[in-house]
Amino acid sequence: MRKISVSIDEIKARVLALKGSEIEMKYNKGRKRFDTISGTIKDVYPSVFTVCVKDSSGQIQTFSYYDVLCGNVIIL
């Protein structure tokens, strides 16, 4: 079992600091498949944050802070 050294509150603070800036993310699509997207963190909510994808025509994807904590979402 992996020891988690960062709390959810710290992840929320880091994502809030990145709000409005260009980011690149890598996320787990399942079955050991990862996809990379680039975009802007649009909104930050209590349990999720939204990313406006740069490649698509204004597509918005939602991610939870728990996914970042577990490693399913990696902000590069």
N, C-alpha and C positions, 0 to 999 in steps of 0.2 A: 504494500500500500504506500502511495506517495504522500509524503508529509507536505501539507500546504502551508507556505510561509506568508502568503498574502491574504488579507481578508476581503470580503465583498465590498466593504466601505472604501478600502484603498483603491480597488479597481474602479469603483464609481467615481472617485475623485480624479483618477488618471484619465478616464474617459471624458469626464466633464472638462478637464484641462485641454483635451484635444478637440472639443466641440468647435466646428467651423473650419477646421484645418484639413488639408488633404492627407489621407492615410492610405496605406495598402494593408489589406487583411488576407489572411489565409484561414479558411474554415473547413471543417470536416463535413463531407457530404455523406459519409457512411461507407462501410466496407473498405476502409483504408484509402478512400479517395478524398483528396483535398482540392479545393478550388481557390484561386486567388482573384480578388477584386480590388479595385482602387476607387476611391470616392471620398465623400465628405461626411463627417458625423453631423447629422442634421438636428436631431433632438435627443435629449437625455431625459428618461423617465425613471421612476423609482425602481422598476425591476427590469427594464429593457432600454436599449438605445437603437436609434435608426440610422442607417447609412444610405445616402443618396449615391447610387452607383454611377460612376463616370462614363463607363462604356455604353450602357443602355440609355434609352431615351427617358431619363428621369426616374428609373426604377428605384424603389425604396425597399431595402431589406432590413429586417428587425433581428437583433441578437440580444441574448440575455447576458447579464454579468456572470451568471453561473457558468455559461459556456466558456467565457474567458478564464474563469478560475480553474476549470477542469482541463483546459488546453484544447478544447474543440474549436476555439476561435483564437487566432494569434494576430495581434496588431503589430505589424512590422515597422 
